[in-house]
Amino acid sequence: MTHPDQPNQGLKPRDFTESDAPFVLVSAWMEEAKAAEPVDPDAMALATVDAEGLPNVRMILLKGLDEGGFVFYTNCESAKGGELAVNPKAAIVLYWKSLGRQIRARGLIEPATDAESDAYFATRSRQSRIGACASSQSRPLTSRAALEDAVADLTERFGEGDIKRPAYWRGYRLVPLEIEFWQNGAYRLHDRMVFRRGTPTASWAKTRLYP
C-alpha cells in the first residue's frame, strides 16, 4: 500500500482503537473520506464466490450504511447476483489512500427490501435508470452499437414518463460478522483493530492485531 518508511499522510488524531461501536466508526471514517477523497469515496471492492468455489472480485459503490450493514445495488441476474444466490456470503474492502485507511468486512448477504430498492432507484439519474433497463449485465454483448441501440430504443419508449425499477435490479445488504479497521503508520507500524461476532444479533468482541 504505502512505502514501508513513509509516515502516515492522512489523519493522525484520536486513537480509533478505543472505539467500541464499529458502525459508529465506519460512519465517521466515511464522512472524513467524503471530505478528503477526490473521487468516489464510497468505492469498495466486493468479493464473492461462484458455484465452483472460485473467488471473484470487482469494484462497486457503497450506497447505504446503517446498523444493519453495508448496502449496494446491482442487477441480480449479473455474475455477482448469480454468485450471491448460490452462496449468500461476501467480503468488502473500502480503501482511502489520501487518509491511509482501510476497512474490511465480511459476512452474510440478505436482500434489501423492495421499498429500499425502489427508493434508491428513484434517486438515480434518468440516463442511469434507462441504462439499468437496457443492460443484460455480465452476459455476452454482440457489439457496443447493440447496447447503444437498446438505450436509444428505451429512451424513445419511456419518453418523459416514469421509469420503474426492473424486477431484476435490486439492493443487497452485507450483514457483517467481522469488521476490521486499518490505519497506516510510519515504518509499517500500522494500527489494526477487528470486531467479530458469531451471529448478526450477537455482541461484538474487539481485538487489536499486530500490523
SULBELRA-V837472 format. One record per pair of residues at least 6 apart in sequence whose C-alpha atoms are under 6 Angstrom apart, sorted by the first residue. I is the first residue (numbers start at 1). J is the second residue. Records with the same first field share a line. If there is no record, write none. Layout:
I: J + J
//
This chain:
4: 187 + 188
5: 187
6: 186
7: 185 + 186
8: 184 + 185 + 186
10: 98 + 99 + 100
11: 99
33: 41
34: 41
42: 61 + 62
43: 60 + 61
44: 59 + 60 + 61 + 93 + 94
45: 58 + 59 + 92 + 93
46: 57 + 58 + 91 + 92
47: 56 + 57 + 90 + 91
48: 55 + 56 + 90
49: 55 + 56 + 83
50: 83
62: 72
63: 71 + 72
64: 70 + 71
69: 173 + 174 + 175
70: 173 + 174
71: 172 + 173
72: 171 + 172
73: 170 + 171
74: 169 + 170
75: 168 + 169
76: 168 + 169
78: 137 + 138
79: 138
88: 109
89: 107 + 108 + 109
90: 106 + 107
91: 105 + 106
92: 104 + 105
93: 103 + 104
94: 102 + 103
95: 101 + 102
100: 183 + 184
101: 182 + 183
102: 182
103: 180 + 181
104: 179 + 180
105: 178 + 179
106: 176 + 178
107: 175 + 176 + 177
108: 174 + 175
109: 173 + 174
110: 172 + 173
111: 172 + 173
112: 171 + 172 + 173
117: 170 + 171
134: 150 + 151
177: 196 + 197
178: 195 + 196
179: 194 + 195
180: 193 + 194
181: 192 + 193
182: 191 + 192
183: 190 + 191
184: 190
190: 211
192: 208 + 209
193: 207 + 208 + 209
194: 206 + 207
195: 204 + 205 + 206
196: 204 + 205
197: 204
//
